[in-house]
Amino acid sequence: MYKGGPTRVWRLKGPLYGSRDSPRLWYESIIRFVLNVELLGAQGFVIDDSAHAGRSVDDVAKKVSEGFSQGMNEPCVFIHPITGLIVVLFVDDIITRGMPDDTRQFFETLNNTYALRSWNILTPETPLVHLGFSITEEFVDGKLFRYMDQERDVSRFLRIVG
């Protein structure tokens, strides 16, 4: 709206896209995926008795079968107990933090279940755009620096509004 502009209220006949419960259904579906033991099996994890001295195979199997651990204070954050891969959900977007091989394996397994539009791993050569943020990294004097900005989207917004 602009100063002095007319006030209009529009009633939607339906949701803007998908169904009204799409975000909830996606969340429930992705939770089943990340908490499922099938994901661990797809990633090649097996129980090694010698690596779990002092613990029964049943105890280890129970821990492995839990898949990712869901955040206690944030239900949209999941951590893999073996690889340490962190998965964060935001509506229908996913961002991860972890080792490149674990990240690739996660997205390849996820893509086998859900057709993903695209995904990539942040490197100095491959910046990411996530939720309107441009995420880049560069090495300066041997140190790694990461940056987030919204310059592109803010500039586009100002051109449209201005």
Contacts in CASP RR format, 6 or more apart in sequence:
PFRMAT RR
TARGET T0000
AUTHOR 0000-0000-0000
METHOD contacts of the structure
MODEL  1
MYKGGPTRVWRLKGPLYGSRDSPRLWYESIIRFVLNVELLGAQGFVIDDS
AHAGRSVDDVAKKVSEGFSQGMNEPCVFIHPITGLIVVLFVDDIITRGMP
DDTRQFFETLNNTYALRSWNILTPETPLVHLGFSITEEFVDGKLFRYMDQ
ERDVSRFLRIVG
1 7 0 8 1.000
14 20 0 8 1.000
15 22 0 8 1.000
19 25 0 8 1.000
23 91 0 8 1.000
23 92 0 8 1.000
26 91 0 8 1.000
26 92 0 8 1.000
27 76 0 8 1.000
27 89 0 8 1.000
29 114 0 8 1.000
30 89 0 8 1.000
30 94 0 8 1.000
31 70 0 8 1.000
33 39 0 8 1.000
33 110 0 8 1.000
33 113 0 8 1.000
33 114 0 8 1.000
34 67 0 8 1.000
34 68 0 8 1.000
34 78 0 8 1.000
34 87 0 8 1.000
35 66 0 8 1.000
35 67 0 8 1.000
35 68 0 8 1.000
35 70 0 8 1.000
35 78 0 8 1.000
36 67 0 8 1.000
37 64 0 8 1.000
37 65 0 8 1.000
37 66 0 8 1.000
37 67 0 8 1.000
39 67 0 8 1.000
39 68 0 8 1.000
39 106 0 8 1.000
39 109 0 8 1.000
40 64 0 8 1.000
40 65 0 8 1.000
40 67 0 8 1.000
40 82 0 8 1.000
42 105 0 8 1.000
42 109 0 8 1.000
42 112 0 8 1.000
43 83 0 8 1.000
43 102 0 8 1.000
43 105 0 8 1.000
43 106 0 8 1.000
43 109 0 8 1.000
45 64 0 8 1.000
45 82 0 8 1.000
47 57 0 8 1.000
47 60 0 8 1.000
47 61 0 8 1.000
47 64 0 8 1.000
49 57 0 8 1.000
52 59 0 8 1.000
52 60 0 8 1.000
63 81 0 8 1.000
64 81 0 8 1.000
64 82 0 8 1.000
66 81 0 8 1.000
67 80 0 8 1.000
67 81 0 8 1.000
68 78 0 8 1.000
68 79 0 8 1.000
68 80 0 8 1.000
68 81 0 8 1.000
68 85 0 8 1.000
68 87 0 8 1.000
69 78 0 8 1.000
69 79 0 8 1.000
69 80 0 8 1.000
69 81 0 8 1.000
70 77 0 8 1.000
70 78 0 8 1.000
71 77 0 8 1.000
71 78 0 8 1.000
71 79 0 8 1.000
76 88 0 8 1.000
76 89 0 8 1.000
76 90 0 8 1.000
77 86 0 8 1.000
77 87 0 8 1.000
77 88 0 8 1.000
77 89 0 8 1.000
78 86 0 8 1.000
78 87 0 8 1.000
78 88 0 8 1.000
78 89 0 8 1.000
79 85 0 8 1.000
79 86 0 8 1.000
79 87 0 8 1.000
80 86 0 8 1.000
80 87 0 8 1.000
80 102 0 8 1.000
83 98 0 8 1.000
83 99 0 8 1.000
83 102 0 8 1.000
84 98 0 8 1.000
84 102 0 8 1.000
85 96 0 8 1.000
85 97 0 8 1.000
85 98 0 8 1.000
85 99 0 8 1.000
85 102 0 8 1.000
85 103 0 8 1.000
85 106 0 8 1.000
86 96 0 8 1.000
86 97 0 8 1.000
86 98 0 8 1.000
87 94 0 8 1.000
87 95 0 8 1.000
87 96 0 8 1.000
87 106 0 8 1.000
88 94 0 8 1.000
88 95 0 8 1.000
88 96 0 8 1.000
88 97 0 8 1.000
90 131 0 8 1.000
93 130 0 8 1.000
93 131 0 8 1.000
94 110 0 8 1.000
94 119 0 8 1.000
95 130 0 8 1.000
96 103 0 8 1.000
96 106 0 8 1.000
96 107 0 8 1.000
100 121 0 8 1.000
103 121 0 8 1.000
104 121 0 8 1.000
107 116 0 8 1.000
107 119 0 8 1.000
110 116 0 8 1.000
111 119 0 8 1.000
120 126 0 8 1.000
120 128 0 8 1.000
122 128 0 8 1.000
122 135 0 8 1.000
122 136 0 8 1.000
122 137 0 8 1.000
122 146 0 8 1.000
123 137 0 8 1.000
124 136 0 8 1.000
124 137 0 8 1.000
124 138 0 8 1.000
124 139 0 8 1.000
127 134 0 8 1.000
127 135 0 8 1.000
127 136 0 8 1.000
127 137 0 8 1.000
128 134 0 8 1.000
128 135 0 8 1.000
128 136 0 8 1.000
129 135 0 8 1.000
132 150 0 8 1.000
132 152 0 8 1.000
132 153 0 8 1.000
133 148 0 8 1.000
133 149 0 8 1.000
133 150 0 8 1.000
134 147 0 8 1.000
134 148 0 8 1.000
134 149 0 8 1.000
134 150 0 8 1.000
134 151 0 8 1.000
134 152 0 8 1.000
135 146 0 8 1.000
135 147 0 8 1.000
135 148 0 8 1.000
136 146 0 8 1.000
136 147 0 8 1.000
137 144 0 8 1.000
137 145 0 8 1.000
137 146 0 8 1.000
137 147 0 8 1.000
138 144 0 8 1.000
138 145 0 8 1.000
138 147 0 8 1.000
139 145 0 8 1.000
END
